[in-house]
Amino acid sequence: MASMSFRKPSGAGVLLALCAAAPHTGPVVAYCPETESVAVVHPGRQPAELRRRWPW
């Protein structure tokens, strides 16, 4: 299992990075400990379609 972390991330930047990684890794789970929010990005999903429900 691999993990990725961001230092002082922007929500839009994380979304773009996960959408780029998902085709290579499979579904990606994002977790924000500050807000205790979780989101899943599946391969093939585009940032524009996820942005409405993106928690960050």
N, C-alpha and C positions, 0 to 999 in steps of 0.2 A: 504494500500500500504506500502510495506517495502522498505527500502533502505540499501545499503551497501557502505561503503567508505573505501578507503585504504590510508594509510599514506606512502608516498614515495614508491609507488608500482613499481614492475617490470612488464613490459608488459606481459611476459610469465606467471608470477604468477597470474595476474588478469585473463588471459585467462583460466588457469587451474581452478581457483576458480569459474568462471562463468560456465564453462562446468560441474563442480561438482554440482553447485546449480540448474542449469536449469531443471534437471529431477524432482526436488522437487517443483520448483516455477513456472515453465512454462517459456516462452521466457524471457530472461534477456537483458535489455538495458544497455550498458556501455557508459558513456560520459566522455570525458576528457576536462575540461574547458580550459586548457592551449593551446591545439591545436584545440579545438572546433570540435573534432572528435566524431562520434557516431558509435557504432557497436551493433548488436543484435546477441545473442547466443540462439539458439533454442535447446530444449531437444533432446538428442540423437546425437548431433554433437560432434565430437572428436577434440581435440586441433590440431592434425596433419593436419586435413583437413581445419581448419580455419586459421592456422598460416600464410599461404601465403598472405591472405588479411587482417590480423589483423593490425590495424593502429598504434599500439604502440610497 
